[in-house]
Amino acid sequence: MFFFIPWVIVVFLRAYGPISHEEISLYLVVFIGLSILLPYLSYIIGFFLVRSESAISQLPEKSNFIGENNSNIDRVAKFLLVLAFIFPVVALFDFLFLKGASLGGIVAQREAEHMSGPRNSLSGALITLLSAISPIFYVFIMENYELARKKKIIYSLIAFVGICCLFLSGGRNGFFISILFIFFYSKVFFANRAESKVKSSLLSKFILYSALLYFFFFSLNIFIERFSIQGFEVGYMLEYLEREYSVKVSKPEGLTGFLLEIYSVLIYLIFYVTHSFTYLNQYFAIDYEPFLSGGYNFPLLARVFDILFGFDIYSSGRSALLIEGVYLTLPGSLYVDFGFIGSILFLCVCSFYFGFMARNVKKLYFYERFLFCYLLVAFTFSPIYGVFGTANGFSFLIIMSLVFLVSTRFKLSR
């Protein structure tokens, strides 16, 4: 149902919510429908491909996360610990000293960078590459049942600081991608609490939920801060949205002051969730397929190829976009990279392997568990944006690849 529920929610908000959007083309409706239905069928095929234990035994050997191959686990743990420590140190140093910003001016710093453009610094590149390490490190240590309690607390604090540092960019997507990744991992792999020994006290739960609630409201407040920094009054938010984005907002009469602020933030949140269809529709209205060859979803890879082989994938790709810096849904982001057919094929391959992992979820290596939850996150946010090229989405792929290289054993039989 995860293939359909996010889309149903977003479509319902767009069709019956307080914001009236422009109509989308039938061509786009067909594309979205096929981008949901065909990957779902691929998931079903992947899920039922392996039915018996005898067939599973022919796969590469799977070891329990803890209890087998402890030297391998220790090697990965040390590797992740080093990266998890480096990320917040570099992120804070870059923000406080290299940028000269303050923790109270996070949003203002983001707006200033939008005006000045990217710095293309080494520290910025390192932060981008490591921005997914904290949630991966957190779930790894929480499942390491043999880790001493004091170490687990210290490591959890390191991961927590790293996740908080995701806000230093002035955005919220990295935080929510990370939290949803941790949520899915805990629900799928920590489901049996008595067996897994992953327990939480009432105090730890209170601290956790309080922190999540704080960061949720902090994320909502970003809407107001960005608007205020641009020199506008908060009461003008709804009119600005109508004028700049050609939408019509339903506004109850008599709203003033704090109630108007709350309603405005709610409207901006709904627009944030539902506007991707509008920008994607522009490509289908003129039957335009940019074919950016992965430069949109994997910009860092595009830059590497440009440097190594003298290509111009990144710059030419950005100039080929109708509008840069907007969300296009997951199918839409793949559409601008690989076209109508290529994007659906990409989704089908991902869904097929996801179904295969879902069938064998108890037999996955830990790096496969990371990938499984990562795809869950990607499918959840698919009606809004493509996770692969958003916030720390690409960093997840980098970290998972590094974990694979550090931990894998190429052994086909016992």
C-alpha positions as a Markdown table, in Angstrom:
| # | Residue | x | y | z |
|---|---|---|---|---|
| 1 | Met | 0.0 | 0.0 | 0.0 |
| 2 | Phe | 3.0 | 2.3 | 0.4 |
| 3 | Phe | 3.0 | 2.7 | -3.4 |
| 4 | Phe | -0.5 | 4.2 | -3.3 |
| 5 | Ile | -1.2 | 5.9 | 0.1 |
| 6 | Pro | 1.3 | 8.9 | -0.3 |
| 7 | Trp | -0.1 | 9.5 | -3.8 |
| 8 | Val | -3.7 | 9.4 | -2.6 |
| 9 | Ile | -3.0 | 11.9 | 0.2 |
| 10 | Val | -1.2 | 14.3 | -2.1 |
| 11 | Val | -3.8 | 14.1 | -4.9 |
| 12 | Phe | -6.6 | 14.5 | -2.3 |
| 13 | Leu | -4.9 | 17.7 | -0.9 |
| 14 | Arg | -4.4 | 19.1 | -4.4 |
| 15 | Ala | -7.9 | 18.4 | -5.5 |
| 16 | Tyr | -9.9 | 19.2 | -2.4 |
| 17 | Gly | -7.5 | 21.3 | -0.3 |
| 18 | Pro | -7.7 | 25.1 | 0.3 |
| 19 | Ile | -5.4 | 25.8 | -2.7 |
| 20 | Ser | -6.8 | 25.9 | -6.3 |
| 21 | His | -4.1 | 24.8 | -8.8 |
| 22 | Glu | -4.1 | 24.9 | -12.5 |
| 23 | Glu | -5.3 | 21.7 | -14.3 |
| 24 | Ile | -2.8 | 19.2 | -15.4 |
| 25 | Ser | -2.7 | 17.5 | -18.8 |
| 26 | Leu | -4.1 | 14.0 | -19.5 |
| 27 | Tyr | -0.6 | 13.1 | -20.7 |
| 28 | Leu | 0.8 | 13.7 | -17.2 |
| 29 | Val | -2.0 | 11.8 | -15.6 |
| 30 | Val | -1.2 | 8.8 | -17.8 |
| 31 | Phe | 2.5 | 9.1 | -17.0 |
| 32 | Ile | 1.8 | 9.3 | -13.2 |
| 33 | Gly | -0.6 | 6.3 | -13.4 |
| 34 | Leu | 1.9 | 4.1 | -15.2 |
| 35 | Ser | 4.7 | 5.3 | -12.9 |
| 36 | Ile | 2.6 | 3.9 | -10.0 |
| 37 | Leu | 1.0 | 0.8 | -11.5 |
| 38 | Leu | 3.9 | -0.7 | -13.4 |
| 39 | Pro | 6.4 | -0.4 | -10.5 |
| 40 | Tyr | 3.8 | -1.9 | -8.2 |
| 41 | Leu | 3.5 | -4.9 | -10.6 |
| 42 | Ser | 7.3 | -5.1 | -10.7 |
| 43 | Tyr | 7.3 | -5.2 | -6.9 |
| 44 | Ile | 4.8 | -8.1 | -6.9 |
| 45 | Ile | 7.0 | -10.0 | -9.3 |
| 46 | Gly | 10.1 | -9.4 | -7.2 |
| 47 | Phe | 8.3 | -10.4 | -4.0 |
| 48 | Phe | 7.1 | -13.7 | -5.4 |
| 49 | Leu | 10.2 | -14.5 | -7.4 |
| 50 | Val | 11.8 | -16.6 | -4.6 |
| 51 | Arg | 9.4 | -18.9 | -2.9 |
| 52 | Ser | 11.4 | -21.6 | -1.2 |
| 53 | Glu | 14.2 | -21.9 | 1.3 |
| 54 | Ser | 16.2 | -24.0 | -1.2 |
| 55 | Ala | 16.1 | -21.2 | -3.7 |
| 56 | Ile | 17.1 | -18.7 | -1.1 |
| 57 | Ser | 20.1 | -20.9 | -0.1 |
| 58 | Gln | 21.6 | -20.3 | -3.5 |
| 59 | Leu | 21.9 | -16.6 | -2.8 |
| 60 | Pro | 25.0 | -15.1 | -1.3 |
| 61 | Glu | 25.4 | -16.1 | 2.3 |
| 62 | Lys | 23.5 | -13.9 | 4.8 |
| 63 | Ser | 24.8 | -13.5 | 8.3 |
| 64 | Asn | 22.9 | -12.2 | 11.3 |
| 65 | Phe | 23.6 | -8.6 | 12.1 |
| 66 | Ile | 25.0 | -9.5 | 15.5 |
| 67 | Gly | 26.4 | -12.9 | 16.5 |
| 68 | Glu | 28.2 | -13.9 | 13.4 |
| 69 | Asn | 31.2 | -12.4 | 11.7 |
| 70 | Asn | 31.9 | -10.0 | 14.6 |
| 71 | Ser | 35.2 | -8.8 | 13.1 |
| 72 | Asn | 33.2 | -7.6 | 10.1 |
| 73 | Ile | 30.7 | -5.9 | 12.3 |
| 74 | Asp | 33.5 | -4.2 | 14.3 |
| 75 | Arg | 35.2 | -3.0 | 11.1 |
| 76 | Val | 32.0 | -1.4 | 9.8 |
| 77 | Ala | 31.2 | 0.1 | 13.3 |
| 78 | Lys | 34.6 | 1.8 | 13.5 |
| 79 | Phe | 34.3 | 3.0 | 9.9 |
| 80 | Leu | 30.8 | 4.5 | 10.5 |
| 81 | Leu | 32.0 | 6.0 | 13.9 |
| 82 | Val | 34.8 | 7.9 | 12.2 |
| 83 | Leu | 32.5 | 9.3 | 9.5 |
| 84 | Ala | 29.7 | 10.1 | 12.1 |
| 85 | Phe | 32.2 | 12.1 | 14.1 |
| 86 | Ile | 33.7 | 13.9 | 11.2 |
| 87 | Phe | 30.4 | 15.1 | 9.8 |
| 88 | Pro | 29.1 | 17.4 | 12.6 |
| 89 | Val | 32.6 | 18.7 | 13.3 |
| 90 | Val | 33.1 | 19.8 | 9.7 |
| 91 | Ala | 29.5 | 21.0 | 9.4 |
| 92 | Leu | 29.8 | 23.2 | 12.5 |
| 93 | Phe | 33.2 | 24.4 | 11.6 |
| 94 | Asp | 32.1 | 25.3 | 8.1 |
| 95 | Phe | 29.0 | 27.1 | 9.3 |
| 96 | Leu | 30.4 | 29.0 | 12.3 |
| 97 | Phe | 33.9 | 29.8 | 11.1 |
| 98 | Leu | 34.2 | 29.6 | 7.4 |
| 99 | Lys | 30.8 | 31.1 | 6.7 |
| 100 | Gly | 30.9 | 33.3 | 9.8 |
| 101 | Ala | 27.2 | 32.6 | 10.5 |
| 102 | Ser | 25.4 | 32.1 | 13.8 |
| 103 | Leu | 23.0 | 29.4 | 15.0 |
| 104 | Gly | 20.3 | 32.0 | 15.3 |
| 105 | Gly | 20.7 | 33.0 | 11.6 |
| 106 | Ile | 20.5 | 29.7 | 9.8 |
| 107 | Val | 17.6 | 30.7 | 7.5 |
| 108 | Ala | 19.2 | 34.1 | 6.8 |
| 109 | Gln | 22.5 | 32.4 | 5.9 |
| 110 | Arg | 20.6 | 30.2 | 3.4 |
| 111 | Glu | 18.9 | 33.2 | 1.8 |
| 112 | Ala | 22.3 | 34.9 | 1.5 |
| 113 | Glu | 23.8 | 31.9 | -0.2 |
| 114 | His | 20.9 | 31.8 | -2.7 |
| 115 | Met | 21.8 | 35.4 | -3.7 |
| 116 | Ser | 25.6 | 34.8 | -3.8 |
| 117 | Gly | 25.5 | 31.3 | -5.3 |
| 118 | Pro | 27.3 | 28.1 | -4.1 |
| 119 | Arg | 30.9 | 28.4 | -2.8 |
| 120 | Asn | 32.0 | 25.1 | -4.3 |
| 121 | Ser | 34.3 | 24.6 | -1.3 |
| 122 | Leu | 36.0 | 21.3 | -0.2 |
| 123 | Ser | 34.2 | 21.4 | 3.2 |
| 124 | Gly | 30.9 | 21.9 | 1.5 |
| 125 | Ala | 31.5 | 18.9 | -0.8 |
| 126 | Leu | 32.5 | 16.8 | 2.2 |
| 127 | Ile | 29.4 | 17.8 | 4.1 |
| 128 | Thr | 27.2 | 16.9 | 1.2 |
| 129 | Leu | 28.8 | 13.5 | 0.8 |
| 130 | Leu | 28.6 | 12.7 | 4.5 |
| 131 | Ser | 25.2 | 14.2 | 5.3 |
| 132 | Ala | 23.4 | 10.8 | 5.6 |
| 133 | Ile | 26.0 | 9.2 | 7.9 |
| 134 | Ser | 24.2 | 10.2 | 11.2 |
| 135 | Pro | 20.9 | 8.2 | 10.6 |
| 136 | Ile | 22.7 | 5.2 | 9.2 |
| 137 | Phe | 25.2 | 5.3 | 12.2 |
| 138 | Tyr | 22.3 | 5.6 | 14.6 |
| 139 | Val | 20.3 | 2.5 | 13.4 |
| 140 | Phe | 23.6 | 0.6 | 13.2 |
| 141 | Ile | 24.5 | 1.2 | 16.8 |
| 142 | Met | 21.0 | 0.7 | 18.1 |
| 143 | Glu | 21.0 | -2.8 | 16.6 |
| 144 | Asn | 24.4 | -3.6 | 18.0 |
| 145 | Tyr | 23.1 | -5.4 | 21.1 |
| 146 | Glu | 26.6 | -6.2 | 22.4 |
| 147 | Leu | 27.6 | -2.5 | 22.6 |
| 148 | Ala | 28.1 | -1.2 | 26.1 |
| 149 | Arg | 25.3 | 1.1 | 27.4 |
| 150 | Lys | 27.7 | 4.0 | 27.9 |
| 151 | Lys | 29.1 | 3.7 | 24.5 |
| 152 | Lys | 25.7 | 3.5 | 23.0 |
| 153 | Ile | 24.6 | 6.7 | 24.7 |
| 154 | Ile | 27.7 | 8.5 | 23.6 |
| 155 | Tyr | 27.4 | 7.3 | 20.0 |
| 156 | Ser | 23.7 | 8.2 | 20.0 |
| 157 | Leu | 24.6 | 11.7 | 21.0 |
| 158 | Ile | 27.1 | 11.9 | 18.2 |
| 159 | Ala | 24.3 | 10.8 | 15.8 |
| 160 | Phe | 21.8 | 13.2 | 17.3 |
| 161 | Val | 24.2 | 16.2 | 16.9 |
| 162 | Gly | 24.8 | 15.1 | 13.3 |
| 163 | Ile | 21.1 | 15.0 | 12.5 |
| 164 | Cys | 20.7 | 18.4 | 14.1 |
| 165 | Cys | 23.5 | 19.7 | 11.8 |
| 166 | Leu | 21.3 | 18.9 | 8.8 |
| 167 | Phe | 19.4 | 22.1 | 9.6 |
| 168 | Leu | 22.5 | 24.2 | 9.1 |
| 169 | Ser | 21.8 | 24.2 | 5.4 |
| 170 | Gly | 18.6 | 26.2 | 6.1 |
| 171 | Gly | 16.4 | 23.4 | 4.7 |
| 172 | Arg | 14.3 | 20.7 | 6.3 |
| 173 | Asn | 14.3 | 17.8 | 3.8 |
| 174 | Gly | 17.5 | 16.2 | 5.1 |
| 175 | Phe | 16.1 | 16.0 | 8.6 |
| 176 | Phe | 12.8 | 14.5 | 7.5 |
| 177 | Ile | 14.4 | 12.0 | 5.2 |
| 178 | Ser | 16.7 | 10.9 | 8.0 |
| 179 | Ile | 13.9 | 10.6 | 10.6 |
| 180 | Leu | 11.7 | 8.6 | 8.2 |
| 181 | Phe | 14.6 | 6.3 | 7.5 |
| 182 | Ile | 15.1 | 5.7 | 11.2 |
| 183 | Phe | 11.4 | 5.2 | 11.7 |
| 184 | Phe | 11.1 | 2.6 | 8.9 |
| 185 | Tyr | 14.2 | 0.8 | 10.1 |
| 186 | Ser | 12.9 | 0.6 | 13.7 |
| 187 | Lys | 9.5 | -0.6 | 12.5 |
| 188 | Val | 10.8 | -3.3 | 10.1 |
| 189 | Phe | 13.9 | -4.5 | 12.0 |
| 190 | Phe | 13.1 | -3.6 | 15.7 |
| 191 | Ala | 9.5 | -4.9 | 15.5 |
| 192 | Asn | 10.0 | -7.7 | 18.1 |
| 193 | Arg | 11.3 | -5.6 | 21.0 |
| 194 | Ala | 11.7 | -8.5 | 23.4 |
| 195 | Glu | 13.7 | -10.5 | 20.9 |
| 196 | Ser | 15.8 | -7.7 | 19.6 |
| 197 | Lys | 16.6 | -6.2 | 23.0 |
| 198 | Val | 15.9 | -2.7 | 21.7 |
| 199 | Lys | 14.1 | -1.1 | 24.6 |
| 200 | Ser | 13.3 | 2.5 | 25.4 |
| 201 | Ser | 12.5 | 4.0 | 28.8 |
| 202 | Leu | 9.7 | 6.5 | 29.3 |
| 203 | Leu | 12.3 | 9.2 | 29.9 |
| 204 | Ser | 14.1 | 8.5 | 26.6 |
| 205 | Lys | 10.8 | 8.3 | 24.8 |
| 206 | Phe | 9.8 | 11.7 | 26.2 |
| 207 | Ile | 13.1 | 13.3 | 25.2 |
| 208 | Leu | 12.8 | 11.8 | 21.7 |
| 209 | Tyr | 9.3 | 12.9 | 21.1 |
| 210 | Ser | 9.9 | 16.3 | 22.5 |
| 211 | Ala | 12.9 | 16.8 | 20.2 |
| 212 | Leu | 10.9 | 15.6 | 17.2 |
| 213 | Leu | 8.1 | 18.0 | 18.1 |
| 214 | Tyr | 10.5 | 20.9 | 18.5 |
| 215 | Phe | 12.2 | 20.2 | 15.1 |
| 216 | Phe | 8.8 | 19.8 | 13.5 |
| 217 | Phe | 7.7 | 23.3 | 14.6 |
| 218 | Phe | 11.2 | 24.6 | 13.8 |
| 219 | Ser | 10.7 | 23.3 | 10.2 |
| 220 | Leu | 7.3 | 25.0 | 10.0 |
| 221 | Asn | 8.8 | 28.3 | 11.3 |
| 222 | Ile | 11.2 | 28.2 | 8.4 |
| 223 | Phe | 8.3 | 29.3 | 6.1 |
| 224 | Ile | 7.8 | 32.4 | 8.2 |
| 225 | Glu | 11.5 | 33.2 | 8.6 |
| 226 | Arg | 12.2 | 32.9 | 4.9 |
| 227 | Phe | 9.3 | 35.2 | 4.1 |
| 228 | Ser | 10.3 | 37.8 | 6.8 |
| 229 | Ile | 14.0 | 37.8 | 5.7 |
| 230 | Gln | 12.8 | 38.8 | 2.2 |
| 231 | Gly | 11.4 | 42.0 | 3.7 |
| 232 | Phe | 7.7 | 41.1 | 3.6 |
| 233 | Glu | 5.1 | 41.2 | 6.4 |
| 234 | Val | 3.8 | 37.8 | 7.5 |
| 235 | Gly | 0.3 | 38.9 | 6.9 |
| 236 | Tyr | 1.1 | 39.2 | 3.2 |
| 237 | Met | 2.1 | 35.5 | 2.9 |
| 238 | Leu | -1.1 | 34.3 | 1.3 |
| 239 | Glu | -1.4 | 37.1 | -1.2 |
| 240 | Tyr | 2.3 | 36.6 | -2.2 |
| 241 | Leu | 1.6 | 32.9 | -2.8 |
| 242 | Glu | -1.3 | 33.7 | -5.1 |
| 243 | Arg | 0.6 | 36.4 | -7.0 |
| 244 | Glu | 3.9 | 34.5 | -7.5 |
| 245 | Tyr | 2.6 | 31.0 | -8.1 |
| 246 | Ser | -0.7 | 31.7 | -9.9 |
| 247 | Val | -2.9 | 29.8 | -7.4 |
| 248 | Lys | -6.1 | 30.7 | -5.5 |
| 249 | Val | -6.1 | 30.3 | -1.8 |
| 250 | Ser | -9.3 | 29.9 | 0.2 |
| 251 | Lys | -9.0 | 32.3 | 3.2 |
| 252 | Pro | -11.5 | 32.2 | 6.1 |
| 253 | Glu | -12.8 | 35.7 | 7.0 |
| 254 | Gly | -11.7 | 37.3 | 10.2 |
| 255 | Leu | -8.3 | 35.6 | 10.5 |
| 256 | Thr | -5.7 | 38.0 | 12.0 |
| 257 | Gly | -2.6 | 37.9 | 14.1 |
| 258 | Phe | -1.4 | 34.6 | 15.4 |
| 259 | Leu | -4.3 | 32.6 | 13.8 |
| 260 | Leu | -3.4 | 34.1 | 10.4 |
| 261 | Glu | 0.2 | 33.0 | 10.9 |
| 262 | Ile | -0.8 | 29.5 | 11.7 |
| 263 | Tyr | -3.2 | 29.3 | 8.7 |
| 264 | Ser | -0.5 | 30.8 | 6.4 |
| 265 | Val | 2.0 | 28.2 | 7.5 |
| 266 | Leu | -0.5 | 25.4 | 6.9 |
| 267 | Ile | -1.3 | 26.8 | 3.4 |
| 268 | Tyr | 2.5 | 26.9 | 2.6 |
| 269 | Leu | 2.9 | 23.4 | 3.9 |
| 270 | Ile | 0.1 | 22.1 | 1.6 |
| 271 | Phe | 1.5 | 24.0 | -1.3 |
| 272 | Tyr | 4.9 | 22.6 | -0.5 |
| 273 | Val | 3.4 | 19.1 | -0.7 |
| 274 | Thr | 1.2 | 19.6 | -3.8 |
| 275 | His | 3.0 | 22.0 | -6.1 |
| 276 | Ser | 5.2 | 19.4 | -7.9 |
| 277 | Phe | 2.5 | 18.4 | -10.3 |
| 278 | Thr | 2.2 | 22.0 | -11.6 |
| 279 | Tyr | 5.9 | 22.3 | -12.5 |
| 280 | Leu | 6.1 | 18.8 | -13.9 |
| 281 | Asn | 3.0 | 19.5 | -16.1 |
| 282 | Gln | 5.0 | 22.2 | -17.9 |
| 283 | Tyr | 7.2 | 19.5 | -19.5 |
| 284 | Phe | 4.2 | 17.5 | -20.6 |
| 285 | Ala | 2.3 | 20.5 | -21.9 |
| 286 | Ile | 5.0 | 21.1 | -24.5 |
| 287 | Asp | 6.0 | 17.4 | -24.8 |
| 288 | Tyr | 9.6 | 18.1 | -23.7 |
| 289 | Glu | 12.0 | 15.4 | -22.5 |
| 290 | Pro | 15.3 | 17.0 | -21.5 |
| 291 | Phe | 17.2 | 13.7 | -21.2 |
| 292 | Leu | 19.8 | 14.9 | -18.7 |
| 293 | Ser | 21.4 | 11.4 | -18.4 |
| 294 | Gly | 21.3 | 11.4 | -14.6 |
| 295 | Gly | 22.5 | 14.9 | -14.1 |
| 296 | Tyr | 19.3 | 15.9 | -12.3 |
| 297 | Asn | 19.0 | 13.1 | -9.7 |
| 298 | Phe | 22.8 | 12.5 | -9.4 |
| 299 | Pro | 24.4 | 15.9 | -9.8 |
| 300 | Leu | 27.6 | 15.0 | -7.9 |
| 301 | Leu | 28.2 | 12.0 | -10.2 |
| 302 | Ala | 27.6 | 14.3 | -13.2 |
| 303 | Arg | 30.2 | 16.7 | -11.9 |
| 304 | Val | 32.7 | 13.9 | -11.4 |
| 305 | Phe | 32.1 | 12.7 | -15.0 |
| 306 | Asp | 32.5 | 16.2 | -16.2 |
| 307 | Ile | 35.9 | 16.6 | -14.5 |
| 308 | Leu | 37.2 | 13.1 | -15.4 |
| 309 | Phe | 36.0 | 12.9 | -19.0 |
| 310 | Gly | 35.5 | 16.5 | -20.1 |
| 311 | Phe | 31.7 | 16.1 | -20.3 |
| 312 | Asp | 29.3 | 18.9 | -19.7 |
| 313 | Ile | 26.5 | 16.9 | -18.1 |
| 314 | Tyr | 25.9 | 19.1 | -15.1 |
| 315 | Ser | 25.9 | 22.7 | -16.6 |
| 316 | Ser | 24.1 | 21.8 | -19.8 |
| 317 | Gly | 21.6 | 19.8 | -17.8 |
| 318 | Arg | 20.8 | 22.7 | -15.5 |
| 319 | Ser | 20.3 | 25.0 | -18.5 |
| 320 | Ala | 18.0 | 22.5 | -20.1 |
| 321 | Leu | 15.5 | 22.6 | -17.2 |
| 322 | Leu | 12.4 | 24.7 | -17.6 |
| 323 | Ile | 12.6 | 26.0 | -14.0 |
| 324 | Glu | 15.5 | 25.1 | -11.7 |
| 325 | Gly | 15.1 | 24.5 | -8.0 |
| 326 | Val | 11.6 | 23.2 | -8.0 |
| 327 | Tyr | 10.2 | 19.7 | -7.1 |
| 328 | Leu | 8.9 | 17.4 | -9.8 |
| 329 | Thr | 7.9 | 14.3 | -7.9 |
| 330 | Leu | 10.1 | 11.1 | -8.0 |
| 331 | Pro | 8.7 | 10.0 | -11.4 |
| 332 | Gly | 9.1 | 13.5 | -12.7 |
| 333 | Ser | 12.7 | 13.9 | -11.6 |
| 334 | Leu | 13.5 | 10.7 | -13.3 |
| 335 | Tyr | 11.5 | 11.9 | -16.4 |
| 336 | Val | 13.8 | 14.8 | -17.0 |
| 337 | Asp | 16.8 | 12.5 | -16.7 |
| 338 | Phe | 15.7 | 9.4 | -18.7 |
| 339 | Gly | 12.5 | 10.4 | -20.5 |
| 340 | Phe | 9.0 | 8.8 | -20.3 |
| 341 | Ile | 10.0 | 5.2 | -20.9 |
| 342 | Gly | 13.4 | 5.3 | -19.1 |
| 343 | Ser | 11.9 | 6.8 | -15.9 |
| 344 | Ile | 9.3 | 4.1 | -15.7 |
| 345 | Leu | 11.9 | 1.4 | -16.3 |
| 346 | Phe | 14.1 | 2.9 | -13.6 |
| 347 | Leu | 11.2 | 2.7 | -11.1 |
| 348 | Cys | 10.4 | -0.8 | -12.2 |
| 349 | Val | 13.9 | -2.1 | -11.6 |
| 350 | Cys | 14.0 | -0.4 | -8.1 |
| 351 | Ser | 10.6 | -1.8 | -7.3 |
| 352 | Phe | 11.5 | -5.3 | -8.5 |
| 353 | Tyr | 14.6 | -5.4 | -6.2 |
| 354 | Phe | 12.6 | -3.8 | -3.4 |
| 355 | Gly | 10.0 | -6.6 | -3.7 |
| 356 | Phe | 12.8 | -9.2 | -3.6 |
| 357 | Met | 14.2 | -7.7 | -0.5 |
| 358 | Ala | 10.8 | -7.5 | 1.1 |
| 359 | Arg | 10.3 | -11.2 | 0.5 |
| 360 | Asn | 13.6 | -12.0 | 2.2 |
| 361 | Val | 13.7 | -9.2 | 4.7 |
| 362 | Lys | 14.9 | -11.5 | 7.5 |
| 363 | Lys | 17.9 | -12.6 | 5.5 |
| 364 | Leu | 19.3 | -9.2 | 4.5 |
| 365 | Tyr | 22.8 | -8.0 | 5.2 |
| 366 | Phe | 22.8 | -4.7 | 7.1 |
| 367 | Tyr | 23.7 | -2.7 | 4.0 |
| 368 | Glu | 20.7 | -4.3 | 2.3 |
| 369 | Arg | 18.6 | -3.3 | 5.2 |
| 370 | Phe | 19.8 | 0.3 | 4.7 |
| 371 | Leu | 18.8 | 0.1 | 1.0 |
| 372 | Phe | 15.5 | -1.4 | 1.8 |
| 373 | Cys | 14.5 | 1.4 | 4.2 |
| 374 | Tyr | 16.0 | 4.0 | 1.9 |
| 375 | Leu | 13.7 | 2.9 | -0.9 |
| 376 | Leu | 10.8 | 3.0 | 1.5 |
| 377 | Val | 11.6 | 6.6 | 2.1 |
| 378 | Ala | 11.9 | 7.3 | -1.6 |
| 379 | Phe | 8.5 | 5.8 | -2.3 |
| 380 | Thr | 6.9 | 7.7 | 0.6 |
| 381 | Phe | 8.2 | 11.1 | -0.7 |
| 382 | Ser | 7.6 | 10.1 | -4.4 |
| 383 | Pro | 4.6 | 12.4 | -4.9 |
| 384 | Ile | 6.6 | 15.4 | -3.7 |
| 385 | Tyr | 10.2 | 15.0 | -4.9 |
| 386 | Gly | 12.8 | 12.5 | -5.9 |
| 387 | Val | 14.9 | 11.5 | -2.9 |
| 388 | Phe | 17.9 | 10.5 | -5.0 |
| 389 | Gly | 18.9 | 14.1 | -5.7 |
| 390 | Thr | 17.3 | 16.0 | -2.8 |
| 391 | Ala | 19.0 | 17.0 | 0.4 |
| 392 | Asn | 21.0 | 14.1 | 1.8 |
| 393 | Gly | 19.4 | 11.5 | -0.5 |
| 394 | Phe | 22.5 | 11.0 | -2.7 |
| 395 | Ser | 24.6 | 10.8 | 0.4 |
| 396 | Phe | 22.6 | 7.8 | 1.5 |
| 397 | Leu | 23.7 | 6.0 | -1.7 |
| 398 | Ile | 27.3 | 7.0 | -1.1 |
| 399 | Ile | 27.4 | 5.8 | 2.5 |
| 400 | Met | 25.6 | 2.5 | 1.7 |
| 401 | Ser | 28.1 | 1.9 | -1.1 |
| 402 | Leu | 31.0 | 2.5 | 1.2 |
| 403 | Val | 29.5 | 0.2 | 3.9 |
| 404 | Phe | 29.1 | -2.5 | 1.2 |
| 405 | Leu | 32.7 | -2.2 | 0.1 |
| 406 | Val | 33.9 | -2.4 | 3.8 |
| 407 | Ser | 31.7 | -5.2 | 4.9 |
| 408 | Thr | 30.8 | -7.5 | 2.0 |
| 409 | Arg | 32.0 | -11.1 | 1.6 |
| 410 | Phe | 31.9 | -12.5 | -1.9 |
| 411 | Lys | 31.0 | -16.0 | -0.9 |
| 412 | Leu | 28.3 | -17.9 | -2.8 |
| 413 | Ser | 28.2 | -21.0 | -0.6 |
| 414 | Arg | 29.0 | -22.2 | 2.9 |
